[in-house]
Amino acid sequence: MSLKSIFLLLLTTGLLLANPQQITNIDEHIMDMIFNGQWQQADSLIDQRISEQPDNPKYYYMKLPLFYYTRYFNNGALNGDSLMQLVQEYALKTIEVAEKSTDSAEKYFYLGCGYDYLSRYYIRASGRWDAYWAARKGVNYYEDAIEEDPQFYDAYMGLGVIDYFTSRLSGFTRSIAWITGMLGDRETALANFHTVSEKGKLCKNEAEFALVSVYRFFENDFETSHSMAASFLERIPDNTFIRNIFHQTVLLQLISTGGVDLLTQMPSDTLVSRFQVTNSGVLNQMGYYMVNQNRFQDAESIFLLNIQLFPEEANPYDSIAECYQIMGEYQKAIDYSRIALEKLESDQTVNDQFRENLRQILDDRLKDLAGEVNI
């Protein structure tokens, strides 16, 4: 047999390392199951692979997106805090096993993943310095993987996550990020997400999930989120989190073209059952979308409806107060800011950090507005 024939045989049987990550069809199937809400089946398959390959860090790593993202679409079947404890456990195990393997882009990638997810655990556990330390190590290992192999596209996922969310920091936490060299860049992060969504293997679903969520909740770009959610659901049809986002973006399209009256006249049970308006954040972001479009009257109508649906929450009152401030309706801005402060004390939908941040925002607004009206 000629050398050319041997080369072609190796290539077609997959023995030639054209895919340096050694990602199999079953690996990709497991990742699809994770994001399709089939967490029990995925968990069982991962356990089987761990028993067969106990020295392979890949399968310990797979536990990380399993436990981290299942929080978003397990419909309350699993406790979020318990899942994050498992994220910590398997992040440490991934690091332990990867450190024993031979130096390679693959080794650096799994080390990066271990420290990346460990930082996510520390953020939820309020361990700021531990989170930054772990994220810094994660970035270093991801960069090592890319330096070893620039086409190791999955390594760009973790860089994107860390870059994007550190770029949004402010105040003391932004200072920490600057000190630790972790102040990210939003545009680079989005580019990395798109790269992984197009070329990634293990992290493709995670990148698409991140893009739908980021455009919906942080970029306030409902149109892009809608198109990406539709594409995601074609492959992963049972992800309830992305499906909810899809329906919410459909709702915004309806009111953008048909007018806000369509929304305000819609029965509340339809808003909940069809469009998943199950918390004040949904209409809140739609209101801000209208503000950004300079459609202030539409924004006002949406914010008022939000108050009607969620009268005991402080944030809807703060949002309409901000809208009135932008509109120059200073007395109304003051009135609603004061109501928000009153509601804030008993609001059970926010944590202590959010409560303190919102209180500071409201106090600052009232001080700023004091000179605008006679109070």
C-alpha positions as CSV (number, residue, x, y, z in Angstrom):
1,M,0.0,0.0,0.0
2,S,1.4,3.4,-1.0
3,L,2.0,6.2,1.6
4,K,-0.9,8.1,-0.1
5,S,-3.3,5.2,0.4
6,I,-2.2,4.9,4.1
7,F,-2.8,8.6,4.6
8,L,-6.3,8.5,3.0
9,L,-7.2,5.4,5.1
10,L,-6.1,7.1,8.3
11,L,-8.0,10.2,7.4
12,T,-11.2,8.5,6.6
13,T,-11.2,6.3,9.7
14,G,-10.5,9.3,11.9
15,L,-7.2,7.9,13.2
16,L,-5.3,10.9,11.8
17,L,-5.6,13.7,14.3
18,A,-7.4,16.1,12.0
19,N,-9.5,16.9,15.0
20,P,-6.9,17.6,17.8
21,Q,-9.6,17.6,20.4
22,Q,-10.6,14.0,19.7
23,I,-14.3,14.9,19.8
24,T,-16.5,12.0,18.9
25,N,-20.0,11.9,17.6
26,I,-21.2,10.7,21.1
27,D,-19.4,13.7,22.7
28,E,-21.3,16.1,20.5
29,H,-24.5,14.1,21.2
30,I,-24.0,14.5,24.9
31,M,-23.5,18.2,24.6
32,D,-26.8,18.4,22.5
33,M,-28.6,16.4,25.2
34,I,-27.3,18.8,27.9
35,F,-28.7,21.9,26.2
36,N,-31.9,20.0,25.1
37,G,-32.8,19.5,28.8
38,Q,-32.0,15.8,28.8
39,W,-29.7,16.2,31.7
40,Q,-30.3,12.8,33.3
41,Q,-29.5,10.9,30.1
42,A,-26.5,13.1,29.5
43,D,-25.3,12.6,33.1
44,S,-25.5,8.8,32.7
45,L,-23.5,8.8,29.5
46,I,-20.8,11.0,31.0
47,D,-20.6,8.7,34.0
48,Q,-20.2,5.8,31.6
49,R,-17.3,7.6,29.8
50,I,-15.6,8.5,33.1
51,S,-15.7,4.8,34.2
52,E,-14.1,3.8,30.8
53,Q,-11.6,6.7,30.7
54,P,-10.9,7.8,34.2
55,D,-7.8,9.7,33.2
56,N,-9.5,11.7,30.4
57,P,-10.3,15.3,31.7
58,K,-12.8,15.8,28.9
59,Y,-15.6,13.8,30.6
60,Y,-15.1,15.5,34.0
61,Y,-15.2,18.8,32.1
62,M,-18.6,17.8,30.5
63,K,-20.1,17.8,34.0
64,L,-19.5,21.5,34.2
65,P,-21.8,22.8,31.4
66,L,-24.2,20.0,32.5
67,F,-24.6,21.3,36.1
68,Y,-24.0,25.0,35.3
69,Y,-26.6,25.4,32.4
70,T,-29.2,22.9,33.7
71,R,-30.0,25.6,36.3
72,Y,-31.6,27.6,33.5
73,F,-33.9,24.9,32.0
74,N,-34.6,22.1,34.5
75,N,-38.0,23.7,35.4
76,G,-37.2,23.7,39.1
77,A,-36.4,20.0,39.3
78,L,-32.9,20.7,40.6
79,N,-31.7,23.2,43.3
80,G,-29.4,25.9,41.9
81,D,-27.2,26.1,44.9
82,S,-26.7,22.3,44.9
83,L,-25.8,22.4,41.2
84,M,-23.2,25.1,41.8
85,Q,-21.6,22.9,44.5
86,L,-21.3,20.2,41.9
87,V,-19.8,22.7,39.5
88,Q,-17.1,23.4,42.1
89,E,-16.5,19.7,42.7
90,Y,-16.1,18.9,39.0
91,A,-14.1,22.0,38.2
92,L,-11.5,20.9,40.8
93,K,-11.6,17.3,39.5
94,T,-11.1,18.5,35.9
95,I,-8.1,20.5,37.0
96,E,-6.7,17.6,38.9
97,V,-7.0,15.1,36.0
98,A,-5.8,17.6,33.4
99,E,-2.7,18.5,35.3
100,K,-1.6,14.8,35.1
101,S,-1.9,14.7,31.3
102,T,0.8,15.4,28.7
103,D,1.3,19.1,27.7
104,S,-0.9,19.9,24.7
105,A,-3.5,22.4,23.6
106,E,-6.2,19.9,24.8
107,K,-4.6,19.8,28.3
108,Y,-4.5,23.6,28.5
109,F,-8.1,23.9,27.3
110,Y,-9.4,21.6,30.1
111,L,-7.3,23.4,32.7
112,G,-8.7,26.7,31.4
113,C,-12.3,25.3,31.7
114,G,-11.7,24.0,35.2
115,Y,-10.5,27.4,36.4
116,D,-13.2,29.3,34.4
117,Y,-16.0,27.4,36.0
118,L,-14.4,27.6,39.3
119,S,-14.5,31.4,39.0
120,R,-18.2,31.2,38.2
121,Y,-18.7,29.3,41.4
122,Y,-16.8,31.8,43.4
123,I,-18.8,34.7,41.9
124,R,-22.0,33.2,43.2
125,A,-20.3,32.4,46.5
126,S,-19.3,36.1,46.8
127,G,-15.6,35.3,46.7
128,R,-14.4,38.2,44.5
129,W,-10.7,37.7,44.9
130,D,-11.0,33.9,44.5
131,A,-13.1,34.5,41.4
132,Y,-10.6,36.8,39.8
133,W,-7.7,34.6,40.7
134,A,-9.4,31.6,39.1
135,A,-10.5,33.5,36.0
136,R,-7.0,34.9,35.5
137,K,-5.6,31.3,35.5
138,G,-8.4,30.3,33.2
139,V,-7.5,33.0,30.7
140,N,-3.8,32.1,30.8
141,Y,-4.6,28.4,30.0
142,Y,-7.0,29.3,27.3
143,E,-4.4,31.5,25.7
144,D,-1.8,28.7,26.0
145,A,-4.2,26.3,24.2
146,I,-4.7,28.9,21.4
147,E,-1.0,29.5,21.2
148,E,-0.4,25.8,20.9
149,D,-3.2,25.5,18.3
150,P,-4.8,28.6,16.9
151,Q,-7.6,26.5,15.5
152,F,-8.6,25.2,18.9
153,Y,-11.8,27.2,18.6
154,D,-13.5,25.9,21.8
155,A,-10.9,27.8,23.8
156,Y,-12.3,31.1,22.6
157,M,-15.6,30.4,24.5
158,G,-14.1,30.8,27.9
159,L,-12.2,33.9,26.8
160,G,-15.5,35.4,25.5
161,V,-17.3,34.8,28.8
162,I,-14.6,36.3,30.9
163,D,-14.0,39.2,28.5
164,Y,-17.7,40.1,28.1
165,F,-18.7,40.1,31.8
166,T,-15.6,41.9,33.0
167,S,-16.1,44.6,30.4
168,R,-19.5,45.3,32.1
169,L,-18.1,45.8,35.6
170,S,-18.2,49.1,37.4
171,G,-17.0,50.6,40.7
172,F,-14.9,48.6,43.1
173,T,-15.2,45.3,41.1
174,R,-14.0,47.1,38.0
175,S,-11.0,48.3,39.9
176,I,-10.2,44.8,41.0
177,A,-10.5,43.6,37.3
178,W,-8.1,46.4,36.3
179,I,-5.6,45.4,39.0
180,T,-5.7,41.8,38.0
181,G,-5.4,42.6,34.3
182,M,-8.9,41.2,33.7
183,L,-10.7,44.2,32.2
184,G,-12.3,42.7,29.1
185,D,-13.4,44.0,25.7
186,R,-17.0,43.6,24.7
187,E,-16.5,43.6,20.9
188,T,-13.7,40.9,21.2
189,A,-16.0,38.8,23.4
190,L,-18.9,38.9,21.0
191,A,-16.5,38.0,18.1
192,N,-15.3,35.1,20.1
193,F,-18.8,33.8,20.8
194,H,-19.6,34.0,17.1
195,T,-16.4,32.1,16.2
196,V,-17.2,29.3,18.6
197,S,-20.8,29.1,17.4
198,E,-19.6,28.6,13.9
199,K,-16.5,26.5,14.3
200,G,-16.6,25.1,17.9
201,K,-17.2,21.4,18.8
202,L,-17.8,20.9,22.5
203,C,-18.7,24.6,23.1
204,K,-20.9,25.3,20.1
205,N,-24.2,25.0,22.0
206,E,-22.8,27.1,24.8
207,A,-21.7,29.8,22.5
208,E,-25.1,29.9,20.8
209,F,-26.9,29.9,24.1
210,A,-24.7,32.8,25.3
211,L,-25.3,34.8,22.2
212,V,-29.1,34.5,22.4
213,S,-29.0,35.5,26.1
214,V,-26.4,38.3,25.7
215,Y,-28.3,40.0,22.9
216,R,-31.6,39.6,24.7
217,F,-30.6,40.7,28.3
218,F,-27.4,42.8,27.9
219,E,-27.2,44.2,24.4
220,N,-31.0,44.9,24.3
221,D,-30.9,43.7,20.7
222,F,-34.2,41.8,20.4
223,E,-34.0,41.3,16.6
224,T,-30.6,39.5,16.7
225,S,-31.7,37.5,19.8
226,H,-34.9,36.5,17.9
227,S,-33.1,35.2,14.8
228,M,-30.4,33.4,16.9
229,A,-33.0,31.8,19.1
230,A,-34.9,30.5,16.1
231,S,-31.7,29.0,14.7
232,F,-30.8,27.5,18.1
233,L,-34.3,25.9,18.5
234,E,-34.0,24.2,15.1
235,R,-31.2,22.1,16.4
236,I,-32.1,22.1,20.2
237,P,-35.9,22.2,20.2
238,D,-36.6,21.5,23.9
239,N,-34.5,24.2,25.6
240,T,-37.2,26.0,27.5
241,F,-35.0,28.9,28.4
242,I,-34.3,29.8,24.8
243,R,-37.9,29.1,23.8
244,N,-39.1,31.6,26.3
245,I,-36.7,34.2,25.0
246,F,-38.0,33.4,21.5
247,H,-41.6,34.1,22.5
248,Q,-40.6,37.3,24.3
249,T,-38.9,38.6,21.2
250,V,-42.0,37.7,19.1
251,L,-44.0,39.8,21.5
252,L,-41.7,42.8,21.0
253,Q,-42.0,42.4,17.3
254,L,-45.8,42.4,17.6
255,I,-45.9,45.6,19.7
256,S,-43.2,47.3,17.6
257,T,-45.3,46.9,14.4
258,G,-48.8,46.8,15.9
259,G,-48.4,49.4,18.6
260,V,-48.2,49.2,22.4
261,D,-52.1,49.2,22.6
262,L,-51.9,45.6,21.4
263,L,-49.8,44.8,24.5
264,T,-51.8,46.8,27.0
265,Q,-55.1,45.3,25.8
266,M,-53.8,41.7,26.0
267,P,-55.2,39.5,28.8
268,S,-52.6,39.0,31.5
269,D,-52.9,35.2,31.3
270,T,-52.0,35.4,27.6
271,L,-48.9,37.4,28.4
272,V,-47.9,34.7,30.9
273,S,-48.9,31.5,29.0
274,R,-48.0,32.5,25.4
275,F,-45.2,35.1,25.8
276,Q,-43.7,34.0,29.2
277,V,-44.1,37.4,30.9
278,T,-43.5,35.7,34.2
279,N,-41.4,38.4,35.9
280,S,-41.0,42.1,35.7
281,G,-37.7,41.9,33.9
282,V,-39.4,40.9,30.6
283,L,-41.5,44.1,30.1
284,N,-38.8,46.1,31.8
285,Q,-36.3,45.4,29.0
286,M,-38.9,46.0,26.4
287,G,-39.6,49.4,27.9
288,Y,-35.9,50.3,27.8
289,Y,-35.8,49.1,24.2
290,M,-38.5,51.7,23.5
291,V,-36.5,54.3,25.4
292,N,-33.5,53.6,23.3
293,Q,-35.6,54.1,20.2
294,N,-36.8,57.5,21.6
295,R,-40.4,56.1,21.7
296,F,-41.0,57.5,25.2
297,Q,-44.8,57.3,25.2
298,D,-44.6,53.6,24.2
299,A,-42.0,53.1,26.9
300,E,-44.2,54.8,29.5
301,S,-47.2,52.6,28.6
302,I,-45.1,49.4,28.9
303,F,-43.6,50.5,32.3
304,L,-47.1,51.4,33.6
305,L,-48.4,47.9,32.6
306,N,-45.4,46.4,34.3
307,I,-46.3,48.2,37.5
308,Q,-49.9,46.9,37.1
309,L,-48.7,43.3,36.7
310,F,-46.0,43.4,39.4
311,P,-47.1,46.1,41.9
312,E,-45.0,45.0,44.8
313,E,-41.7,45.0,43.1
314,A,-39.4,48.1,43.3
315,N,-37.6,47.8,40.0
316,P,-40.7,48.7,37.7
317,Y,-41.1,51.9,39.6
318,D,-37.4,52.8,39.3
319,S,-37.6,52.1,35.5
320,I,-40.5,54.4,34.9
321,A,-38.9,57.1,37.1
322,E,-35.8,56.9,34.9
323,C,-38.0,57.2,31.8
324,Y,-39.7,60.3,33.2
325,Q,-36.4,61.8,34.1
326,I,-35.2,61.4,30.5
327,M,-38.5,62.9,29.3
328,G,-38.0,65.9,31.5
329,E,-41.1,64.9,33.7
330,Y,-39.1,65.6,36.8
331,Q,-41.9,65.6,39.4
332,K,-43.2,62.2,38.1
333,A,-39.6,60.9,38.2
334,I,-39.3,62.0,41.9
335,D,-42.7,60.5,42.8
336,Y,-42.0,57.1,41.3
337,S,-38.5,57.1,42.7
338,R,-40.0,57.6,46.2
339,I,-42.4,54.7,45.6
340,A,-39.6,52.5,44.5
341,L,-37.7,53.2,47.7
342,E,-40.8,52.3,49.7
343,K,-41.3,49.1,47.8
344,L,-37.6,48.1,48.0
345,E,-37.7,47.3,51.7
346,S,-40.2,44.5,51.4
347,D,-39.4,43.4,47.8
348,Q,-38.7,39.6,48.1
349,T,-37.6,39.3,44.4
350,V,-34.2,40.9,44.8
351,N,-31.1,39.9,46.8
352,D,-29.3,42.1,49.2
353,Q,-26.7,43.3,46.7
354,F,-29.3,44.3,44.2
355,R,-31.3,46.0,46.9
356,E,-28.3,48.1,48.0
357,N,-27.4,49.0,44.4
358,L,-30.9,50.1,43.6
359,R,-31.2,52.1,46.8
360,Q,-28.1,54.0,45.8
361,I,-29.4,54.6,42.3
362,L,-32.7,56.0,43.7
363,D,-31.0,58.2,46.3
364,D,-28.6,59.6,43.7
365,R,-31.5,60.3,41.3
366,L,-33.5,62.1,44.0
367,K,-30.5,64.3,44.8
368,D,-30.0,65.1,41.1
369,L,-33.6,66.0,40.7
370,A,-33.8,68.1,43.8
371,G,-32.6,71.2,42.0
372,E,-35.0,70.6,39.0
373,V,-38.2,71.1,41.0
374,N,-39.2,72.8,44.2
375,I,-39.3,70.0,46.8
